[in-house]
Every structure is written in structure tokens, then in C-alpha cells.
Amino acid sequence: MKKNIAEIINVANEIYDKGLVSGKAGNISKRINGSTGDIVAITPTMKSLSNLNEEDIVLVDMDGNVLTKGKPSSEVNMHLEIYKKRPDVKAIVHTHSSYATGFAFSQKRLKRLEGFGAIKNQYLSQMEYEKPGSHELAKGAGEAIGDEDVLILKNHGVICVSDSLKEAKLLAVFVEESAKTQFITYMLNSVEDI
């Protein structure tokens, strides 16, 4: 268990240092196969991902019952709904990265660019706004993720899922870099040559 918790803390530090989250935003979880069923290790609510300790990570069962001290992220039910719908998903990284979230707040869609798997759809999947931490967001995200690895939450942020925490983190970084490239392209295309 300590190895799993250490991995969550390392990824939290990395995504904070890369600017994919700021303040006390964002959350990370990992599904861990236990002898009596799966449990989820998740970052806590109202604590920055920049300075987590081992005791900050909260363990919950698949019904959301807290198994350790602390209070899990307010998005814990969103994570659990995705895990329930997607047995292949072992890790979730939820960011509020500047460029990708900028697209989430705009009318522009984020294109799926080459560099992270096959392009099955032209655009990254997205779902309409639901209040953060709400039952509606949890249920909606569980449905909207489908078989995709990225979900844009309108007016909110980004969810990246994978079979490992390392891959979910790399995907979150790639999505932000893709959004940055598309933003720059839109800006350059909107400026007339001098």
C-alpha cells in the first residue's frame, strides 16, 4: 500500500509543478485490488497537491465508505462512478490545466492530436457542466467517459484515465500541450500579417 500512496504523492507533485493544477484544485486516484475487493486511494479535499503526506491520502471502498482518517476529494464519487463503469481503468487524474480548461470554458472543441494512441474521434469527448462534487457530475462523468481516455468537463476541467497512474499523468500533460498548440494556432490564424 505504501508504494501506491507514494506514487500518488509523486504524481501529485509532478502535475502541480507542471502547472496542471494550482491552489487546492485537482485530484488523483488509483484503484487497488484488495483481497476483499477493490479499494481506491484518493487525494484529500481542500489540500494542495503540492505538499501531500502519506497520511493525507484517503482510502475508500467502491461504495465510497472511508476506510482511513481524513476526508477524500469532493470528487470521490466521480472517480468511483468511472471505476464502476470501466473495469480497465486503474488510475484517474483530474486537472484544471490552463489551456485545456480554457477550451472547456469556450465554444471551441479540443481536437485529438497525434501522439497518444489512435485517433478514433476528431475531438476529445466532453460533457455539459454539472456542479463540481455533485451527484449529477459523478453520474454524468461515469456515462460520458464511455471507452475514451479523456473527458473534458465543460466550464470545469479535464479527466484523464488509464490502466496506470503514470500513463494517466502523461496523458494529462499531453492534453495540456495539445490545447496549448491549438490555442497558439487559433491566435496565429486570427492575426493578419504585418
Secondary structure per residue as TSV (DSSP state, phi and psi in degrees):
chain	resnum	aa	ss	phi	psi
A	1	M	-	360.0	-39.4
A	2	K	H	-58.7	-36.9
A	3	K	H	-64.8	-42.2
A	4	N	H	-64.4	-42.9
A	5	I	H	-66.3	-41.4
A	6	A	H	-61.8	-38.0
A	7	E	H	-64.5	-42.3
A	8	I	H	-60.7	-44.9
A	9	I	H	-62.6	-42.9
A	10	N	H	-62.6	-44.6
A	11	V	H	-65.7	-39.8
A	12	A	H	-58.3	-46.3
A	13	N	H	-61.7	-42.9
A	14	E	H	-63.9	-46.2
A	15	I	H	-71.7	-28.5
A	16	Y	H	-68.2	-47.7
A	17	D	H	-62.2	-30.3
A	18	K	T	-83.7	-2.3
A	19	G	T	78.9	18.3
A	20	L	S	-79.6	-17.5
A	21	V	S	-140.5	158.1
A	22	S	-	-144.7	166.3
A	23	G	T	56.4	-126.9
A	24	K	T	-112.5	22.9
A	25	A	-	-84.8	163.2
A	26	G	-	82.4	161.3
A	27	N	E	-159.1	157.2
A	28	I	E	-137.4	142.9
A	29	S	E	-144.0	161.5
A	30	K	E	-140.0	132.3
A	31	R	E	-84.8	131.6
A	32	I	E	-122.5	125.9
A	33	N	E	-75.8	120.3
A	34	G	E	-110.6	167.9
A	35	S	T	-67.9	-26.2
A	36	T	T	-109.2	16.9
A	37	G	E	125.1	169.1
A	38	D	E	-71.4	144.7
A	39	I	E	-126.3	161.8
A	40	V	E	-122.7	129.0
A	41	A	E	-97.8	126.7
A	42	I	E	-138.8	150.7
A	43	T	-	-67.6	155.9
A	44	P	B	-81.2	165.8
A	45	T	T	-79.8	149.8
A	46	M	T	54.7	37.8
A	47	K	S	-139.2	135.5
A	48	S	-	-64.2	141.3
A	49	L	T	-72.4	-4.4
A	50	S	T	-78.9	-21.0
A	51	N	S	-145.2	58.4
A	52	L	-	-85.5	149.7
A	53	N	-	-114.8	166.3
A	54	E	G	-54.8	-41.0
A	55	E	G	-73.1	-11.8
A	56	D	G	-76.2	-28.6
A	57	I	-	-72.2	131.4
A	58	V	E	-106.2	137.1
A	59	L	E	-102.4	133.8
A	60	V	E	-132.1	155.7
A	61	D	E	-86.9	178.5
A	62	M	T	-70.9	-7.7
A	63	D	T	-98.2	0.8
A	64	G	-	89.4	5.0
A	65	N	-	-71.6	129.0
A	66	V	B	-77.5	128.2
A	67	L	-	-103.9	-9.8
A	68	T	S	-133.7	-179.8
A	69	K	S	-69.9	161.8
A	70	G	S	97.5	170.5
A	71	K	-	-117.9	123.7
A	72	P	B	-69.6	165.0
A	73	S	-	-46.7	146.2
A	74	S	T	-63.9	-14.9
A	75	E	T	-95.6	14.4
A	76	V	H	-55.1	-39.3
A	77	N	H	-68.5	-30.5
A	78	M	H	-64.8	-44.6
A	79	H	H	-60.2	-47.6
A	80	L	H	-62.5	-40.5
A	81	E	H	-62.4	-40.6
A	82	I	H	-65.2	-45.2
A	83	Y	H	-60.0	-39.1
A	84	K	H	-67.3	-36.6
A	85	K	H	-79.7	-25.4
A	86	R	-	-127.4	86.9
A	87	P	T	-59.2	-21.7
A	88	D	T	-76.7	-17.5
A	89	V	-	-83.9	126.8
A	90	K	-	-115.8	-8.9
A	91	A	E	-153.1	145.7
A	92	I	E	-134.7	132.1
A	93	V	E	-121.0	120.4
A	94	H	E	-114.1	116.8
A	95	T	E	-118.4	166.5
A	96	H	-	-124.6	44.6
A	97	S	-	-61.4	142.8
A	98	S	H	-56.1	-53.7
A	99	Y	H	-72.8	-46.7
A	100	A	H	-64.4	-39.5
A	101	T	H	-70.1	-32.9
A	102	G	H	-57.5	-42.9
A	103	F	H	-63.1	-38.7
A	104	A	H	-63.1	-28.4
A	105	F	T	-90.7	-3.3
A	106	S	S	-107.9	-178.7
A	107	Q	S	-91.1	-1.8
A	108	K	-	-83.7	143.1
A	109	R	-	-97.7	146.8
A	110	L	-	-85.1	122.1
A	111	K	B	-76.0	149.4
A	112	R	-	-86.5	116.0
A	113	L	-	-97.6	160.2
A	114	E	T	-66.1	149.8
A	115	G	T	127.8	-9.9
A	116	F	S	-146.8	68.4
A	117	G	S	90.4	175.8
A	118	A	-	-66.9	145.1
A	119	I	-	-93.9	102.2
A	120	K	-	-91.7	-31.0
A	121	N	S	-128.7	147.5
A	122	Q	S	-64.4	-37.5
A	123	Y	B	-117.8	154.6
A	124	L	-	-68.5	143.4
A	125	S	E	-62.8	148.5
A	126	Q	E	-144.8	157.7
A	127	M	E	-128.7	154.0
A	128	E	-	-67.4	160.0
A	129	Y	-	-62.7	133.8
A	130	E	-	-134.2	148.6
A	131	K	-	-58.0	130.5
A	132	P	T	-54.6	137.3
A	133	G	T	81.1	-2.6
A	134	S	-	-83.4	158.8
A	135	H	H	-59.9	-38.7
A	136	E	H	-64.3	-40.3
A	137	L	H	-65.5	-44.6
A	138	A	H	-58.8	-51.9
A	139	K	H	-63.7	-44.5
A	140	G	H	-61.4	-43.5
A	141	A	H	-66.9	-39.3
A	142	G	H	-59.2	-38.3
A	143	E	H	-78.1	-45.3
A	144	A	H	-70.0	-26.5
A	145	I	T	-63.4	-30.6
A	146	G	T	50.6	-129.2
A	147	D	T	-107.3	20.3
A	148	E	-	-84.0	164.9
A	149	D	S	-106.1	-7.2
A	150	V	E	-135.9	140.1
A	151	L	E	-135.0	123.8
A	152	I	E	-88.2	125.0
A	153	L	E	-95.9	112.3
A	154	K	T	-54.2	136.1
A	155	N	T	55.0	31.3
A	156	H	T	-147.1	-70.0
A	157	G	E	174.6	-149.5
A	158	V	E	-133.4	140.3
A	159	I	E	-117.0	129.6
A	160	C	E	-121.6	133.3
A	161	V	E	-126.0	151.8
A	162	S	E	-162.5	-179.2
A	163	D	S	-87.4	-1.9
A	164	S	S	-147.7	154.1
A	165	L	H	-66.9	-37.3
A	166	K	H	-59.9	-45.5
A	167	E	H	-68.5	-38.2
A	168	A	H	-64.0	-39.5
A	169	K	H	-65.5	-47.1
A	170	L	H	-59.4	-37.7
A	171	L	H	-66.2	-41.7
A	172	A	H	-61.5	-40.4
A	173	V	H	-64.5	-44.4
A	174	F	H	-63.8	-41.5
A	175	V	H	-61.0	-43.8
A	176	E	H	-65.1	-42.0
A	177	E	H	-65.8	-37.7
A	178	S	H	-62.8	-42.6
A	179	A	H	-64.5	-40.0
A	180	K	H	-62.5	-45.7
A	181	T	H	-60.6	-43.7
A	182	Q	H	-67.7	-38.2
A	183	F	H	-61.6	-47.8
A	184	I	H	-60.6	-40.7
A	185	T	H	-61.4	-46.0
A	186	Y	H	-59.7	-41.9
A	187	M	H	-65.6	-46.5
A	188	L	H	-63.3	-39.0
A	189	N	H	-72.1	-17.5
A	190	S	H	-93.3	-7.8
A	191	V	S	-101.2	132.0
A	192	E	-	-77.2	147.4
A	193	D	-	-61.2	140.5
A	194	I	-	-83.9	360.0
